Amino acid sequence: MNAVVKTKIASLHAEPDTHSELIDEVLYGMPVEVQEEIDETWVKILTFYRYEGYTLKSNLHIGSEPTVNWVYEANDVVIQSFADVLAAPKIQSENIMTLTRGAFIKVVLEAGLDTAWAKVQLVTGEEGYVRSAWIQDRVKVYTANEALFRKQVVETAFRYMGTPYRWGGKTPLGIDCSGLVSMAYMLNGVYIFRDAKIVEGFPLRKIERENLKPGDLIFFPGHVAMYIGNNEYIHSSLGGNEVNVNSLSLHHENYREDLATTITEYGSIF
């Protein structure tokens, strides 16, 4: 990784053109590898979770020793929907920038600081303050037991409940189906493929319907949802306009026939 996202959201496009399809959003502080400089404006990148696309060079802090250090030292992540980085540890102070859930941040120590606040360093080296409750240690590698992981990944998905649908989106500003499940997994230390399919080389594997448990994924043509138990699933659906819960049970009020009758496969990391 030789670059770091320095903007709140770095839009990732299918082609080096802002009018091309938005295929992903790489969030603040996430490391990427610049694979090719297309021109003075565009670069092709590979994200740390192995997804490729094109982004504006202005979204990135490229090269240099600080970038290398950031990869190893940005060990916290924003868990609140939005977190203001303030110039001083008080709510009346200037807002330096606003980060979204999933942004990587570096916490630095400050003696005597009120525990309600955390001092943080940005990609540029600038420092500010975030409410401590809005960030947590990054889970870089999944270590929880199966039952705990399943519980946590479902709870994380529910943090996005009501978020508007956005094609290619991955934040509380707007999120798509695979953005929802991949972020829920990522925030719990598992990196699955960004799109709505099972891909060899990633930890998700195909399972049978009778083995489906909360936290596993349900795949449809061009769509993916997370099973939450009781024959229900949470997903970000273009048809539903936002992250919501639907049922696979025919007589349930939240039953969606268009999805329940078109399931292609089920996936699990277990």
N, C-alpha and C positions, 0 to 999 in steps of 0.2 A: 504494500500500500504506500503510495507516494504522494497522496493528496488527502485533504480533509474538507468536508462540506462546511462552508463558513456562512451560508445563508440559512434562514429558518427552514426552507424547503428547496431542494434542488430538483427541479422537474427533470425526469429522465424520458427522453423521446425515442421513438423508433428510428428516426432519421435526424440528421443535424439541421432541423428546421422547427421553429416554434409552432408551426401549423401542423406538424406531423403528430401521430398518435402519442398521447401521454401514456407511457407503459409502467411508470413507477415514480415514486417520490423518495429521494434519499434525504434523510433528515440531518439536521444540524449536528456537527461533530462526528458524523460517521466517516470512517476511512474508506477510500476508494483507490483504485489503481488507474492512472491515466494510461490507456493503451495506445492511443493515437491522437495527435493534434490534427484536426481536420483543417482548420484555418485559424485566423486570429481570434475567432469568437467561439468556436465549437471544439469539444474534445469527445472522444469515445472513452468510456470508462467501464471498469469492472468493479462492482461493489464488493464489500467484504463478505456478503452473503451470496456471492457468485451469480449476479444478474448483470447483464450488459445493456448499454444504451448510450445515448448521446445527451450531453448537458452543456450548458454555457460555461465557458472557462471562468467567467466572473463569479460563479457559484463556489469555486474551489480555492483553497489555500494550497498551493502546489509546491512540493519539494521542501528543502531546508531541514535543519536539525529539529526545530520546533515541531514540525509535522511528524517526524519519527517519534519524538518524545510523547506527543499527544496520543498516538496509537496505544502506547503502554500505560499512560497516566490518566486518561479520561475514563475513570472507572465508575462513574455514576451516570444515572439515566433519569430523565424527567418522567414522572408517572402521573402528574396532574395533567388535565386536558391542555392547559396553557400555563406557562410559568414565566413571569416577568423577571428579568435580570436587572436589578436596581443598582444605582450608583452608591447607595448607602443602605445599611440594614434597618430601614424604616419605610413604611408604606408610602410616605409622602415624597420620597426621593425620586430622582429622574430615572425613567425607564431606558436602559441601554438597549435592550432587545427583548423580544418575546419568543420563547421556545415552545414547541409542541411536545406532547407525550411521545417518548421514544428518542428524543434528542440526547446525544451523549455530552457529558459535561465533566470538567475536572474540578474537584473540590480541593481547596487549599486551606491550611490551618491558619487561624488567627486567634491568638491568645485572648481570653476574656470575652469572646463573642457570645452574645445571647444564643442559647441552644435552639431558639426558634428560627435562627437564620444560619445559612451556610455560605461561606465565602467561596466563590467559584472563579475559575479562570476560563476565558473564552479562547477560541482557536487563535485569535489574533494576539493573545497575550494580555488583553485588557481584563481587568478584574471587576467583579460585581457581587451582588448578594441575591440569594434565592431563599424562599422559605424552606426550611429543612424538611417539612412534611411533604413537599412536592417533588423530592428526588429520593432515590434509593441506590444502593450498590447495584451495579450491573450484574446480572446473572449471565456470565460469559459461557458457561458450560453447564448443561443440565445435570444436576446431582441429586435432586429430590427423588424419593421413592415414587413408585407409579401412582399410588392413591393420592399423594400430595400434589404431584404434578398435574394430574387430571383436574383436581379441585382448583388449583391456581390458574391453569390455562383457561378454564371456563370463566372464572371470576374476572380475569383480564379481558376476555372478549366482551363481557358485560359492561366494562368501563366505557365501551364505545356505543352503548345502547342509545339509539336516537340520532346517531351521527348521520348526516346526509350522505346519500350515495354520490360518489365521484369516481368516474372511470380513471383508473391508475392511481387513485388517492390512497393515502396511508396514514392520515392524521385525523384528529377530531374535527378538522375543518371539512373533511369529506374523505370517504374511504370506500374502496370496492370490496368485492367478496374475498379475493385472495389477499388483499391488503389487510383485511381484518384478521384472518386466521394466521397469516404469516407474522403479523405484529404480535398477536397473542402468544404465539410460540416463541418468537424472538425475545420478548420481554421475560420469558421463562427459560432462556438458555438453549433453545433448539432452533436451528435454521433450516426451514423447509423451503421448497422451491416457491418462488414468488407468484407463479401463475396457478390457475385452477386445474392442476393435473399432477399425477404422481410421476416423478422423474427419477430415473436410476442415478445413483450416486448421492442422493439426498436421503435423510433418515426415514421418510415416510414409506410404508409398504402396504400393499393391498391386503385386506382382511375380508372375511365373510360377514354377512349381515348379523348372524347370531353371536358374533364376537364383538359387536359394536358397543362401546362404552363412552361415558362422558369425556369430552376432549378429543375424541376421534373425529375424523372428517368424512363428510358425505359429498360425493361428486356427482354433478349433473352435467349435461352438455354445456360447456363454457361457464360453469358456475361451481362454487364450493361453499359448504356450510359446516359449522361445528355442531356435533351432536352434544346435547346437554342432559340427556336422560329423559325418561318418561315419554319417549317417542317424539321429543321436540328437538329443535335445532335453532341456533342463532346464526344469522347471516346478514350480509349487506346486499340488498337486492335492488336492482334497477326497477323491478316491478313493484317493490314495496317502498321505494324512494329513500329508505334509511335502514340503519341496523335495527332489526327487530327479530321476534321469535315466531316461528311457524311450527306446525305439527304435521307428522306423518299419519296421524289417525284420521280416518275418513270422516268421522262425525264430530271432530273437534272444530270449534269456531275459527281457529287459525289454520285450518287445513288448506294447503295449496295443491290442487290436483296437478297443475302444470309441472310442479317439482316432484311431488310424491310418486308420480307415475313415470318419471324419466331418469331415475337414479342409474348411474353407470357403474359406480364402484364405491367402496369404502376404504379409508386409509387410516393407519395407526403407526406410531413410532414404537409400539410395544409388540 
